[in-house]
């Protein structure tokens, strides 16, 4: 199970969240091809996307969509998106240079996209305070 967000600003936040890292951030854009019905795991022969019906505060805050992978399919080759030919009608890769990450993160904070909004509850508050104090 792998989660994605439906909100491009939140996707951008995840790409720049570690603004001290020297590695570039990446945002992948995917076409709307997910379903709201959970797939039947035993019948899966490909990756399926769906919006969960059982939600919690973090799923709501992050506007999550989940990718579900087939179970027990050892013959299913998973090729990273970076290494495959992707149809740009369905996939879009946006690279965020590491030098831009701090300023983008600051701008997102002005828009209210920060640790507290992404990670609701006490954990997000604590992480936001630590971040502001440089810890």
DSSP file (Angstrom, degrees, kcal/mol; ACC not computed):
  #  RESIDUE AA STRUCTURE BP1 BP2  ACC     N-H-->O    O-->H-N    N-H-->O    O-->H-N    TCO  KAPPA ALPHA  PHI   PSI    X-CA   Y-CA   Z-CA
    1    1 A X              0   0    0      0, 0.0     2,-0.4     0, 0.0    67,-0.2   0.000 360.0 360.0 360.0 129.9    0.0    0.0    0.0
    2    2 A X  E     -A   67   0A   0     65,-2.2    65,-3.8     2,-0.0     2,-0.3  -0.996 360.0-141.4-133.1 136.4    1.4    3.4   -1.0
    3    3 A X  E     -A   66   0A   0     -2,-0.4     2,-0.3    63,-0.2    63,-0.2  -0.766  16.8-179.4-107.2 150.1   -0.3    6.7   -0.5
    4    4 A X  E     -A   65   0A   0     61,-3.4    61,-2.3    -2,-0.3     2,-0.4  -0.810  23.8-121.5-128.4 167.6   -0.5    9.8   -2.7
    5    5 A X  E     -A   64   0A   0     -2,-0.3    59,-0.2    59,-0.2    58,-0.2  -0.893   0.4-150.6-113.5 150.1   -2.2   13.1   -2.2
    6    6 A X  S    S+     0   0    0     57,-2.3     2,-0.6    -2,-0.4    57,-0.1   0.515  79.0  85.5 -88.7  -7.0   -4.8   14.7   -4.4
    7    7 A X     >  -     0   0    0     55,-0.4     4,-2.2    56,-0.2     3,-0.2  -0.854  65.6-155.8-103.2 117.3   -3.6   18.2   -3.5
    8    8 A X  H  > S+     0   0    0     -2,-0.6     4,-2.3     1,-0.2    -1,-0.1   0.833  94.7  53.9 -62.8 -32.3   -0.7   19.6   -5.5
    9    9 A X  H  > S+     0   0    0      2,-0.2     4,-2.1     1,-0.2    -1,-0.2   0.892 110.2  47.1 -68.0 -37.5    0.4   22.0   -2.8
   10   10 A X  H  > S+     0   0    0     -3,-0.2     4,-2.2     2,-0.2    -2,-0.2   0.868 110.4  52.5 -70.5 -35.7    0.6   19.1   -0.3
   11   11 A X  H  X S+     0   0    0     -4,-2.2     4,-1.6     2,-0.2    -2,-0.2   0.916 109.6  49.6 -62.4 -42.4    2.5   17.0   -2.9
   12   12 A X  H  X S+     0   0    0     -4,-2.3     4,-1.4     1,-0.2    -2,-0.2   0.895 107.5  54.9 -63.0 -39.9    4.9   19.9   -3.2
   13   13 A X  H >X S+     0   0    0     -4,-2.1     4,-1.3     1,-0.2     3,-0.6   0.934 106.3  50.5 -59.1 -46.4    5.3   20.1    0.6
   14   14 A X  H 3< S+     0   0    0     -4,-2.2     4,-0.3     1,-0.2    -1,-0.2   0.853 109.1  53.1 -60.7 -33.0    6.3   16.4    0.7
   15   15 A X  H 3< S+     0   0    0     -4,-1.6    -1,-0.2     1,-0.2    -2,-0.2   0.789 121.5  29.5 -72.2 -27.4    8.9   17.1   -2.0
   16   16 A X  H << S+     0   0    0     -4,-1.4    -2,-0.2    -3,-0.6    -1,-0.2   0.360  86.3 108.6-112.6   3.7   10.5   20.0   -0.1
   17   17 A X  S  < S+     0   0    0     -4,-1.3     2,-1.5     1,-0.3     3,-0.1   0.880  79.5  51.2 -52.5 -46.0    9.7   18.9    3.5
   18   18 A X  S >  S+     0   0    0     -4,-0.3     3,-1.3     1,-0.2    -1,-0.3  -0.647  70.9 168.2 -91.5  80.3   13.4   18.0    4.2
   19   19 A X  T 3   +     0   0    0     -2,-1.5    83,-0.3     1,-0.3    -1,-0.2   0.569  68.8  62.4 -74.5  -7.7   14.7   21.4    3.0
   20   20 A X  T 3  S+     0   0    0     -3,-0.1    -1,-0.3    81,-0.1     2,-0.1   0.600  80.8 103.4 -89.7 -12.3   18.2   20.7    4.5
   21   21 A X    <   -     0   0    0     -3,-1.3    80,-0.1     1,-0.1    -3,-0.0  -0.434  67.0-144.9 -70.8 142.3   18.7   17.7    2.2
   22   22 A X  S    S+     0   0    0     -2,-0.1    76,-0.3     2,-0.1     2,-0.2   0.492  72.6  97.2 -85.1  -3.3   21.0   18.2   -0.8
   23   23 A X  S    S-     0   0    0     75,-0.1    -2,-0.1     1,-0.1     2,-0.0  -0.606  82.0-107.9 -86.4 148.7   18.9   15.9   -2.9
   24   24 A X        -     0   0    0     -2,-0.2     2,-0.2     1,-0.1    73,-0.2  -0.324  29.8-125.1 -68.0 153.6   16.3   17.3   -5.3
   25   25 A X  E     -D   96   0B   0     71,-2.7    71,-3.5    -9,-0.0     2,-0.4  -0.649  21.6-152.6 -94.6 159.4   12.7   16.9   -4.5
   26   26 A X  E     -D   95   0B   0     69,-0.2     2,-0.5    -2,-0.2    69,-0.2  -0.999  10.9-166.2-136.7 136.3   10.2   15.3   -6.9
   27   27 A X  E     -D   94   0B   0     67,-2.6    67,-2.9    -2,-0.4     2,-0.5  -0.991  12.1-157.1-116.9 126.1    6.5   15.7   -7.5
   28   28 A X  E     -D   93   0B   0     -2,-0.5     2,-0.5    65,-0.2    65,-0.2  -0.904   4.7-154.2-101.2 128.2    4.8   13.0   -9.6
   29   29 A X  E     -D   92   0B   0     63,-3.5    63,-2.0    -2,-0.5     2,-0.4  -0.888  12.7-170.2 -99.8 131.1    1.5   14.0  -11.3
   30   30 A X  E     -D   91   0B   0     -2,-0.5    61,-0.2    61,-0.2    60,-0.1  -0.942  24.6-113.3-120.9 142.5   -0.9   11.2  -12.1
   31   31 A X        -     0   0    0     59,-1.8     2,-1.8    -2,-0.4    59,-0.1  -0.332  45.5 -91.3 -66.7 155.6   -4.0   11.4  -14.1
   32   32 A X  S    S+     0   0    0      1,-0.2    -1,-0.1    -2,-0.0    58,-0.0  -0.497  77.8 131.0 -70.2  84.5   -7.3   10.8  -12.3
   33   33 A X        +     0   0    0     -2,-1.8    16,-0.4    57,-0.1     2,-0.2   0.067  34.8 111.4-125.6  25.8   -7.6    7.1  -12.8
   34   34 A X        -     0   0    0     14,-0.1     2,-0.3    -3,-0.0    16,-0.3  -0.599  54.1-140.6 -97.7 163.2   -8.4    5.9   -9.3
   35   35 A X  B     -b   50   0A   0     14,-3.1    16,-1.1    -2,-0.2     4,-0.1  -0.848  13.8-136.1-120.3 154.2  -11.6    4.4   -8.0
   36   36 A X  S    S+     0   0    0     -2,-0.3     2,-0.5    14,-0.3    14,-0.1   0.575  83.5  88.3 -86.4  -8.6  -13.4    5.0   -4.7
   37   37 A X  S    S-     0   0    0     12,-0.2    -2,-0.2    15,-0.1     2,-0.2  -0.771  85.7-118.7 -90.6 129.7  -14.1    1.2   -4.4
   38   38 A X        -     0   0    0     -2,-0.5    -2,-0.1     1,-0.1    12,-0.0  -0.463  33.9-117.4 -65.8 135.0  -11.4   -0.8   -2.6
   39   39 A X        -     0   0    0     -2,-0.2     2,-0.8    -4,-0.1    -1,-0.1  -0.329  23.0-108.9 -70.4 154.9  -10.0   -3.4   -4.9
   40   40 A X    >>  -     0   0    0      1,-0.2     3,-1.6     2,-0.0     4,-0.5  -0.776  29.9-149.1 -84.2 111.1  -10.4   -7.1   -4.1
   41   41 A X  G >4 S+     0   0    0     -2,-0.8     3,-1.3     1,-0.3    30,-0.7   0.842  91.0  54.2 -55.7 -42.3   -6.8   -8.0   -3.3
   42   42 A X  G 34 S+     0   0    0      1,-0.3    -1,-0.3    28,-0.1    -2,-0.0   0.731 110.0  49.3 -68.1 -19.2   -6.9  -11.6   -4.4
   43   43 A X  G <4 S+     0   0    0     -3,-1.6    -1,-0.3     2,-0.0    -2,-0.2   0.465  82.8 118.1 -97.0  -2.7   -8.1  -10.5   -7.9
   44   44 A X    <<  +     0   0    0     -3,-1.3    27,-0.1    -4,-0.5     3,-0.1  -0.429  24.0 162.6 -70.4 134.4   -5.5   -7.8   -8.5
   45   45 A X  S    S+     0   0    0      1,-0.2     2,-0.3    -2,-0.2    -1,-0.1   0.279  71.0  25.8-126.3   4.0   -3.2   -8.3  -11.5
   46   46 A X  S    S-     0   0    0     22,-0.1     2,-0.2    30,-0.0    -1,-0.2  -0.945  99.5 -72.9-153.3 170.4   -2.1   -4.6  -11.6
   47   47 A X        -     0   0    0     -2,-0.3     2,-0.3    22,-0.1    22,-0.2  -0.529  49.5-164.3 -70.8 133.3   -1.7   -1.6   -9.4
   48   48 A X  E     - C   0  68A   0     20,-2.3    20,-3.2    -2,-0.2     2,-0.4  -0.924   7.2-148.5-120.5 146.3   -5.1   -0.1   -8.5
   49   49 A X  E     + C   0  67A   0    -16,-0.4   -14,-3.1    -2,-0.3     2,-0.3  -0.912  24.3 160.9-113.0 140.6   -5.8    3.3   -7.0
   50   50 A X  E     -bC  35  66A   0     16,-2.2    16,-2.9    -2,-0.4     2,-0.5  -0.994  39.2-119.5-154.8 158.4   -8.6    4.1   -4.6
   51   51 A X        -     0   0    0    -16,-1.1    14,-0.1    -2,-0.3   -13,-0.1  -0.879  41.9-119.8 -96.5 124.7   -9.9    6.6   -2.1
   52   52 A X        -     0   0    0     -2,-0.5   -15,-0.1    12,-0.3     3,-0.0  -0.314  13.5-156.8 -68.9 146.0  -10.4    5.0    1.3
   53   53 A X  S    S+     0   0    0      1,-0.1     2,-0.8   -17,-0.0    -1,-0.1   0.748  84.6  68.0 -89.4 -26.9  -13.8    5.0    2.9
   54   54 A X  S    S+     0   0    0      2,-0.0     2,-0.3     0, 0.0    -1,-0.1  -0.836  77.3 176.6 -93.0 109.9  -12.4    4.5    6.4
   55   55 A X        -     0   0    0     -2,-0.8     2,-0.2    -3,-0.0    -2,-0.0  -0.809  20.5-169.4-120.4 156.0  -10.6    7.8    7.1
   56   56 A X     >  -     0   0    0     -2,-0.3     4,-2.3     1,-0.0     5,-0.2  -0.744  47.1 -86.1-128.2-179.5   -8.7    9.4   10.0
   57   57 A X  H  > S+     0   0    0     -2,-0.2     4,-2.8     1,-0.2     5,-0.2   0.857 125.4  50.6 -60.1 -37.6   -7.4   12.9   10.6
   58   58 A X  H  > S+     0   0    0      2,-0.2     4,-2.6     1,-0.2    -1,-0.2   0.916 109.5  49.7 -69.6 -41.6   -4.2   12.3    8.7
   59   59 A X  H  >>S+     0   0    0      2,-0.2     5,-1.8     1,-0.2     4,-0.7   0.908 114.4  46.4 -61.6 -41.0   -5.9   10.9    5.6
   60   60 A X  H ><5S+     0   0    0     -4,-2.3     3,-0.8     2,-0.2    -2,-0.2   0.949 113.9  47.4 -64.5 -49.2   -8.2   13.9    5.6
   61   61 A X  H 3<5S+     0   0    0     -4,-2.8    -2,-0.2     1,-0.2    -1,-0.2   0.868 118.4  40.5 -62.0 -38.1   -5.4   16.4    6.1
   62   62 A X  H 3<5S-     0   0    0     -4,-2.6   -55,-0.4    -5,-0.2   -56,-0.3   0.491 101.2-132.5 -91.1  -3.2   -3.2   14.8    3.4
   63   63 A X  T <<5 -     0   0    0     -3,-0.8   -57,-2.3    -4,-0.7   -56,-0.2   0.947  40.2-157.7  50.6  55.2   -6.1   14.2    1.0
   64   64 A X  E   < -A    5   0A   0     -5,-1.8     2,-0.3   -59,-0.2   -12,-0.3  -0.292  29.1-176.9 -76.2 146.1   -4.8   10.7    0.5
   65   65 A X  E     -A    4   0A   0    -61,-2.3   -61,-3.4   -14,-0.1     2,-0.4  -0.973  23.1-139.2-129.1 142.3   -5.4    8.3   -2.3
   66   66 A X  E     -AC   3  50A   0    -16,-2.9   -16,-2.2    -2,-0.3     2,-0.5  -0.845   6.4-148.8-112.1 142.5   -3.9    4.8   -2.0
   67   67 A X  E     -AC   2  49A   0    -65,-3.8   -65,-2.2    -2,-0.4     2,-0.5  -0.928  17.7-160.4-101.4 128.5   -2.1    2.5   -4.5
   68   68 A X  E     - C   0  48A   0    -20,-3.2   -20,-2.3    -2,-0.5     2,-0.3  -0.942   4.6-152.4-114.0 130.5   -2.7   -1.1   -3.8
   69   69 A X        -     0   0    0     -2,-0.5   -22,-0.1   -22,-0.2   -25,-0.1  -0.721  29.2 -91.9-102.9 150.6   -0.3   -3.7   -5.3
   70   70 A X        -     0   0    0     -2,-0.3     3,-0.5     1,-0.1     2,-0.3  -0.281  42.7-122.6 -59.0 142.7   -1.2   -7.3   -6.2
   71   71 A X  S    S+     0   0    0    -30,-0.7    -1,-0.1     1,-0.2     3,-0.1  -0.674  82.6   0.2 -87.7 140.6   -0.5   -9.9   -3.4
   72   72 A X  S    S+     0   0    0     -2,-0.3     2,-1.2     1,-0.2    -1,-0.2   0.672  83.0 139.8  63.8  19.6    1.8  -12.8   -3.9
   73   73 A X    >   +     0   0    0     -3,-0.5     3,-1.1     1,-0.2    -1,-0.2  -0.715  16.1 166.3 -98.2  86.0    2.7  -11.9   -7.5
   74   74 A X  T 3  S+     0   0    0     -2,-1.2    -1,-0.2     1,-0.2    -2,-0.1   0.716  75.7  58.7 -71.9 -19.5    6.4  -12.7   -7.7
   75   75 A X  T 3  S+     0   0    0     -3,-0.2     2,-0.8     2,-0.1    -1,-0.2   0.536  80.1 102.2 -86.4  -5.8    6.3  -12.5  -11.4
   76   76 A X    <   -     0   0    0     -3,-1.1     2,-0.6    -6,-0.1    -3,-0.1  -0.693  66.6-148.2 -82.1 112.1    5.0   -8.9  -11.4
   77   77 A X        -     0   0    0     -2,-0.8     2,-0.7     2,-0.0    -2,-0.1  -0.709   5.2-156.3 -85.2 120.9    8.0   -6.7  -12.2
   78   78 A X        -     0   0    0     -2,-0.6     2,-0.5     0, 0.0    -2,-0.0  -0.870  11.3-170.0 -98.2 112.6    7.8   -3.3  -10.5
   79   79 A X        -     0   0    0     -2,-0.7     5,-0.1     2,-0.0    -2,-0.0  -0.901  27.3-114.4-104.9 125.2    9.9   -0.8  -12.4
   80   80 A X    >   -     0   0    0     -2,-0.5     3,-1.6     1,-0.1     4,-0.4  -0.243  24.7-119.7 -55.5 144.8   10.5    2.6  -10.8
   81   81 A X  G >  S+     0   0    0      1,-0.3     3,-1.1     2,-0.2    -1,-0.1   0.837 112.4  60.5 -57.0 -34.0    8.8    5.4  -12.7
   82   82 A X  G 3  S+     0   0    0      1,-0.2    -1,-0.3     3,-0.1     4,-0.1   0.770 107.3  46.1 -64.5 -24.0   12.3    7.0  -13.2
   83   83 A X  G <  S+     0   0    0     -3,-1.6     2,-0.3     2,-0.1    -1,-0.2   0.378 102.9  73.4-103.1   3.6   13.5    4.0  -15.1
   84   84 A X  S <  S-     0   0    0     -3,-1.1     2,-0.7    -4,-0.4     0, 0.0  -0.808  87.5-104.1-117.1 158.7   10.5    3.3  -17.4
   85   85 A X        -     0   0    0     -2,-0.3     2,-0.4     2,-0.0    -2,-0.1  -0.710  46.3-159.5 -75.6 117.7    9.2    5.0  -20.4
   86   86 A X        -     0   0    0     -2,-0.7     2,-0.8    -5,-0.1    -5,-0.0  -0.817  20.5-123.2-106.9 143.9    6.2    6.9  -19.1
   87   87 A X    >>  -     0   0    0     -2,-0.4     3,-2.4     1,-0.1     4,-2.1  -0.743  19.8-151.7 -80.9 110.9    3.2    8.2  -21.1
   88   88 A X  T 34 S+     0   0    0     -2,-0.8    -1,-0.1     1,-0.3    -2,-0.0   0.520  90.6  71.6 -70.2  -3.1    3.3   11.9  -20.3
   89   89 A X  T 34 S+     0   0    0      1,-0.1    -1,-0.3   -58,-0.0     3,-0.1   0.735 115.7  23.3 -75.5 -22.2   -0.5   12.1  -20.9
   90   90 A X  T <4 S+     0   0    0     -3,-2.4   -59,-1.8     1,-0.2     2,-0.4   0.688 125.9  43.9-113.7 -28.6   -0.8   10.1  -17.6
   91   91 A X  E  <  -D   30   0B   0     -4,-2.1     2,-0.4   -61,-0.2    -1,-0.2  -0.947  55.1-178.0-124.9 141.9    2.4   10.8  -15.6
   92   92 A X  E     -D   29   0B   0    -63,-2.0   -63,-3.5    -2,-0.4     2,-0.5  -0.990  11.0-156.7-138.1 128.9    4.3   14.1  -15.1
   93   93 A X  E     -D   28   0B   0     -2,-0.4     2,-0.5   -65,-0.2   -65,-0.2  -0.926   7.9-172.7-108.8 125.3    7.6   14.4  -13.2
   94   94 A X  E     -D   27   0B   0    -67,-2.9   -67,-2.6    -2,-0.5     2,-0.5  -0.972  10.6-153.9-117.4 119.0    8.5   17.7  -11.7
   95   95 A X  E     -D   26   0B   0     -2,-0.5     2,-0.7   -69,-0.2   -69,-0.2  -0.798   0.5-156.0 -95.7 130.9   11.9   18.0  -10.2
   96   96 A X  E     -D   25   0B   0    -71,-3.5   -71,-2.7    -2,-0.5     5,-0.1  -0.915  21.9-128.1-105.6 109.0   12.5   20.6   -7.4
   97   97 A X    >>  -     0   0    0     -2,-0.7     3,-2.0   -73,-0.2     4,-0.8  -0.279  18.5-122.6 -56.9 140.3   16.2   21.6   -7.2
   98   98 A X  H >> S+     0   0    0      1,-0.3     3,-0.7   -76,-0.3     4,-0.5   0.815 110.0  62.1 -56.8 -32.4   17.5   21.2   -3.7
   99   99 A X  H 34 S+     0   0    0      1,-0.2     4,-0.3     2,-0.1    -1,-0.3   0.733 103.9  49.6 -68.1 -20.4   18.5   24.9   -3.6
  100  100 A X  H <> S+     0   0    0     -3,-2.0     4,-2.4     1,-0.1     5,-0.3   0.636  87.7  87.3 -88.7 -16.1   14.8   25.9   -4.1
  101  101 A X  H <X S+     0   0    0     -4,-0.8     4,-2.6    -3,-0.7     5,-0.2   0.883  84.6  50.3 -58.3 -46.1   13.4   23.7   -1.3
  102  102 A X  H  X S+     0   0    0     -4,-0.5     4,-2.0   -83,-0.3    -1,-0.2   0.928 114.4  43.6 -60.1 -44.2   13.8   26.2    1.6
  103  103 A X  H  > S+     0   0    0     -4,-0.3     4,-2.3     2,-0.2    -1,-0.2   0.883 114.6  49.4 -70.8 -36.3   12.1   29.1   -0.1
  104  104 A X  H  X S+     0   0    0     -4,-2.4     4,-2.6     2,-0.2    -1,-0.2   0.915 110.5  51.0 -66.0 -41.5    9.3   26.9   -1.5
  105  105 A X  H  X S+     0   0    0     -4,-2.6     4,-2.0    -5,-0.3    -2,-0.2   0.901 110.0  50.0 -62.1 -40.0    8.8   25.4    1.9
  106  106 A X  H  X S+     0   0    0     -4,-2.0     4,-1.7    -5,-0.2    -2,-0.2   0.923 111.0  48.6 -63.8 -44.5    8.6   29.0    3.4
  107  107 A X  H  X S+     0   0    0     -4,-2.3     4,-1.3     1,-0.2    -2,-0.2   0.894 109.7  52.1 -63.1 -40.2    6.0   30.0    0.7
  108  108 A X  H  <>S+     0   0    0     -4,-2.6     5,-2.9     1,-0.2    -1,-0.2   0.886 105.7  55.9 -62.7 -37.6    3.9   26.9    1.4
  109  109 A X  H ><5S+     0   0    0     -4,-2.0     3,-1.4     1,-0.2    -1,-0.2   0.884 102.9  54.3 -60.7 -39.2    4.0   27.8    5.1
  110  110 A X  H 3<5S+     0   0    0     -4,-1.7    -1,-0.2     1,-0.3    -2,-0.2   0.846 107.6  51.4 -62.0 -33.3    2.5   31.3    4.3
  111  111 A X  T 3<5S-     0   0    0     -4,-1.3    -1,-0.3     2,-0.2    -2,-0.2   0.437 125.5-105.0 -83.0   0.0   -0.3   29.4    2.5
  112  112 A X  T < 5S+     0   0    0     -3,-1.4     2,-0.9     1,-0.2    -3,-0.2   0.600  81.1 130.2  87.8  11.1   -0.9   27.3    5.6
  113  113 A X      < +     0   0    0     -5,-2.9     2,-0.2    -6,-0.1    -1,-0.2  -0.856  37.5 115.7-100.3 102.6    0.8   24.1    4.2
  114  114 A X  S  > S-     0   0    0     -2,-0.9     4,-2.4    -3,-0.1     3,-0.3  -0.823  81.2 -68.0-152.1-175.2    3.2   23.1    7.0
  115  115 A X  H  > S+     0   0    0     -2,-0.2     4,-2.7     1,-0.2    10,-0.1   0.877 127.5  51.1 -53.8 -41.7    3.9   20.3    9.6
  116  116 A X  H  4 S+     0   0    0      1,-0.2    -1,-0.2     2,-0.2     5,-0.2   0.862 114.0  42.2 -69.7 -34.7    0.7   21.1   11.6
  117  117 A X  H  4 S+     0   0    0     -3,-0.3     3,-0.3     1,-0.1    -1,-0.2   0.821 120.0  42.8 -81.3 -29.2   -1.6   21.0    8.6
  118  118 A X  H  < S+     0   0    0     -4,-2.4     2,-0.6     1,-0.3    -2,-0.2   0.871 124.0  34.9 -80.6 -39.6    0.0   17.9    7.1
  119  119 A X  S  <>S-     0   0    0     -4,-2.7     5,-0.6    -5,-0.3    -1,-0.3  -0.759  86.4-160.0-117.6  82.1    0.4   16.0   10.4
  120  120 A X  T   5 +     0   0    0     -2,-0.6     3,-0.3    -3,-0.3     2,-0.2  -0.196  50.7  37.5 -64.7 154.7   -2.7   16.9   12.5
  121  121 A X  T  >5S-     0   0    0      1,-0.2     4,-1.6    -5,-0.2     3,-0.4  -0.468 113.1 -42.3 100.2-174.2   -2.6   16.4   16.2
  122  122 A X  H  >5S+     0   0    0      1,-0.2     4,-2.8     2,-0.2     5,-0.2   0.816 129.5  62.6 -63.2 -33.3    0.2   16.8   18.8
  123  123 A X  H  >5S+     0   0    0     -3,-0.3     4,-2.5     1,-0.2    -1,-0.2   0.926 105.7  45.6 -59.5 -45.0    2.8   15.2   16.6
  124  124 A X  H  ><S+     0   0    0     -5,-0.6     4,-2.3    -3,-0.4    -1,-0.2   0.884 112.6  50.8 -65.8 -39.0    2.5   17.9   14.0
  125  125 A X  H  X S+     0   0    0     -4,-1.6     4,-2.4     2,-0.2    -2,-0.2   0.939 112.3  46.7 -62.9 -47.5    2.5   20.7   16.6
  126  126 A X  H  X S+     0   0    0     -4,-2.8     4,-2.6     1,-0.2    -2,-0.2   0.926 113.4  48.3 -61.4 -45.9    5.7   19.3   18.2
  127  127 A X  H  X S+     0   0    0     -4,-2.5     4,-2.3    -5,-0.2    -1,-0.2   0.885 111.1  50.8 -64.0 -38.2    7.4   18.9   14.8
  128  128 A X  H  X S+     0   0    0     -4,-2.3     4,-2.4     2,-0.2    -1,-0.2   0.912 111.5  47.6 -65.4 -42.6    6.4   22.5   13.8
  129  129 A X  H  X S+     0   0    0     -4,-2.4     4,-1.9     2,-0.2    -2,-0.2   0.925 112.3  49.6 -63.7 -44.9    7.8   23.9   17.1
  130  130 A X  H  <>S+     0   0    0     -4,-2.6     5,-3.0     1,-0.2     4,-0.4   0.907 111.4  49.7 -60.1 -41.7   11.0   21.9   16.7
  131  131 A X  H ><5S+     0   0    0     -4,-2.3     3,-1.1     1,-0.2    -1,-0.2   0.921 110.4  49.0 -63.5 -44.9   11.4   23.1   13.1
  132  132 A X  H 3<5S+     0   0    0     -4,-2.4    -1,-0.2     1,-0.3    -2,-0.2   0.806 112.4  49.1 -66.1 -29.1   10.8   26.8   14.1
  133  133 A X  T 3<5S-     0   0    0     -4,-1.9    -1,-0.3    -5,-0.2    -2,-0.2   0.429 115.3-116.0 -89.4   0.2   13.4   26.4   16.9
  134  134 A X  T < 5       0   0    0     -3,-1.1    -3,-0.2    -4,-0.4    -2,-0.1   0.771 360.0 360.0  72.5  26.2   16.0   24.8   14.5
  135  135 A X      <       0   0    0     -5,-3.0    -4,-0.2    -6,-0.2    -5,-0.1   0.433 360.0 360.0 -92.6 360.0   16.0   21.5   16.4
